Structures are given as C-alpha cells and as structure tokens.
Amino acid sequence: MTWTNCYSGERFGQVSTEHTIRTEFERDWDRIIFSSAFRRLQNKTQVFPLPEEVFVHNRLTHSLEVASVGRSLGELIGRIIAKQSEVIQDSNATEFYNYHLKHVVASACLAHDLGNPAFGHSGEEAISQYFKDKETDAPFRDLFSEKEWSDLIAFEGNANALRLLTRQFNGRPSGGFRLTYSTLGAILKYPCESAASLGKKGPKHRSKYGFFQEDKSVFLEVASKLNMVREAVEGQIVYKRNPFVYIVEAADDICYSIIDVEDAHRLGIFSTEKVVRLLKKIILLNPREQEERVNTLLERVLDDNEKIAYLRAKSINALTLSCAAVFENNLESIISGTFEGDLINGDPLVKQVMKEIGTESVKHIYNYPSVIKIELSGFRIMAGLLEDFVEAALTEAKSRSGRHKNLLSIIPLQYHFKEDESPYQKVMSIIDFASGMTDLYALQLYRNLRGIEMPRI
C-alpha cells in the first residue's frame, strides 16, 4: 500500500461512464445525504434523550458536524500528503490529495454511524445479548457456524454500516449505495472478521470487527481495490487500516468529545465555569491563540450559550490542527499500517486534556440518570423485538402460527428472506430490519406488539 494506490475513483457495484460537473467523490456525499437511511439518523439518540424544550444533538446532526470537521481535516492532510515525493511524481495522485481527499473523508464521516441501531450502544448490546442468552440452547446454537455465531454475539455497528452501504436489498439496485471504494475503505475502522477481534486487549484495528460473514466478499473486494495490507493470521481475515480511516476517526473523536460537553451545558449538567475551564485548556494548546484575547471576547459576550459556542469552535479548530500535525509526523507508519493509537491522542499535551474531559464526561454525562434510563429502555425494547421476529423467522414455514405469519408480514419488502436461505441469512435479514429502526418506531412497534398501546390507523 502506497500513497498512490491506497485510493480509487471506481465505484462499488457499478462501472461509471458518466461525466458530470461533480467528481465521483462528491457524488458519494450526495448519495448518502439524500438517502432514507441518513434521514433516519434524525430520530436516533446520540447520547441524551431528545427533549422538547432544549435542542441537543441526535445522530444526524452529529454526523453532519463530523463531516464538516472531516472535510477540513481532509483538506489539511491532503495538502500534506500531496507534498510527498511519490505523490508529486503522479499527477493523478497530486490532484486527488489536493482536491478530492476532503470529499472522501466528508462522505465517510456522513456514513460512519449509518449502521448503528436505535438507542445507540444499548441497541447494539441488546442484539448481542439476545444471542448470548441462547448460548446454552444447543438446538438453536447448532444452527450457526462458529464464525456466524461470532458475528451474532457481538453485533457491530461498523460492520453493519458496510453492509447497509453495499448490500442489494430486495427491490433495490445492485451495489447498494454504489459508493467509491475510497469512501468505503475510509469507514473500515476495524478491518477484520469477528472471530479475529481481540477486544480491548489487542491492537485498536482488531478491538472490534468490520464486516459480517455474509459480507466477506464485499470487504475483500474493497481491501483489494485499495491495496490494503493483509496480516498473516492463520485461518482468519485481518487487514491493516486504510490511512483515511484515521482522519474519519479523528473527526468523530473531536466532535463527540466537545459536543457532548456543549449539550451537557445546555441541559444544565455542566456549569458555564466548568465548560469554559475545560475548553480553554484545549484552545490554549494552539500556539496561535492568546489567552488574553480569548478572555476579552468572553467578557464581551453576555449569553452563556454563545460563550460556549465560541469556545467549542475554537476547541475544534485546535484539535483539528493537532490531529493534522500528528498525521504528518507519522506518515510512514500510517501508510505502512504500523501506526497504533489514534490522531487525537497523538500529542501528549492534548491527550492529557482529553483524558480529563473524558473522565468528567463518564462521571457526569454518560452516567446521567436520563441517559442510563434510555439505555435500559432501549435494551429492553430491542431485545423484545428480536425475540419476536427471530422466533418467527426460524420457525419452519409449515409450522408457523398465525402470530408468526403476522409478524413476518410487518417486515418491509426490502428485508424479506427466502425460505431456502440458511438460518444465519434469515437472522441477518431480521437484524437488518431491527437495526434500521428509529428510536420512535422501535418504541411504537414494541408497544403495539406487547399490547401496551393499540396501533393507530
């Protein structure tokens, strides 16, 4: 893998012969942002429940902001890579890094959360736990191979994003969203199969996994097109990351670290004084900033929310510059696949401040009562829906009760499975349906199926 062969303008599932005013990479952005899957992020929880009185971020606004930061970071890093000797000698590569990398990163940022189910991480956990609880049910467990079971007991939103973007669902065109291989490669944060995932004890690119067994051929095609480096792990599929993954990851890290703090302030969880203190620590790591100038502006702004908005913008800028510098200082290890860790923690001083913010966030934000309650509720809702639909799907057609048939009739056409498909394929179709639900739809369907609330005509 080199800087001149780690990207591709080819489009998955389609041979493009169109010539438009937009580049292939700009078209990726448009395909994602106009999709129903992207719109559904509007009703998927980011961290806090969605209150009526105070606006906080949901998955959609988070993704848009990550894409904005990603575009800026991609442009900065693109200019850095464009100066490398091997790139200077290749006119196509020079053009890509100077003008197009930012669009690849922005598009990947838009898509990075598309695979997350309703209720965030508690939704992922509910899907995984449903199957873990079946571990001792031998007839059920024996329906799946070892690698298929490994997928099911550790549902992964990142793997689901690749599936959503590339799968030909019923009644839909082949190739899914038909994105460029570059954009698809940029979301492969964990380029290995579930059986090769090592959790927190292993290197970061193997801490989770990036594709389901049913989508293995898709992953291998993307890896091949982008010349990703395969690791020598016997009997398992493991690759090094594509270099653009680090940029997408950094944009995401920057946004959720800062934005969660801003939301906590708007909800009254963090005082203005605390947020000012935390964010100023980040801002002043930027050598171009002067504390006196920052303080002067804060004194002029009377609205506390506007003060925090100003500091948020300055903080994001400081972290963006820091991440670009870390990328530049580690160019060789990043392209060779040996870089460990992430860009946001690559500077020791930044890492120290981010650790403090992380500690405060875990203590006061992620353990806030309403956050915990929505996690518990979401877990119960997703687990209950899976219980109903998986049972119906895995019951032989001739043995299905009227309730089973009614349940399956609710599933939209695009997620229908064929009766001759394997149990794993049937279950994955149910997971496709469940993971695509918004918070409100999942809640409403759960209430209807449990008889808590009658459906409206």
Buried (B, 14 or more C-beta within 10 A) or exposed (E): BEBBEBBBBBBBBBEEEEEEEEBBBBBBBEBBBEBEBBEBBEBBBBBBBBEEEEEBBBBBBBBBBBBBBBBBBBBBBBBBBBEBEEBEEBEEBBEBBBBBBBBBBBBBBBBBBBBBBBBBBBBBBBBBBBBEEBEEEEEBEEBBEEBBBBBBBBBBBBBBBBBBBBBEBEEEEEBBBBBBBBBBBBBBBBBBBBBBBBEEEEBBBBBBBBBBBBBEEBBBBBBEBBBBBBBEBEEBBBBBBBBBBBBBBBBBBBBBBBBBBBBBBBBEBBEBEBBBEBBBBBBBBBEEBEEEEBEEEBEEBEEBEEBBBBBBEBBBBBBBBBBBBBBBEBBEEBBEBEBEEBBBBBBEEBBEBBEEBEEBBEEBBBEBEEBEEBBEBBBBBBBBBBEBBBBBBBBEEEEBEEEBEEBBEEBEEBBEBEEEEBBBBBBBBBBBBBBBBBBEEBBBBBBBBEEEEEEEE
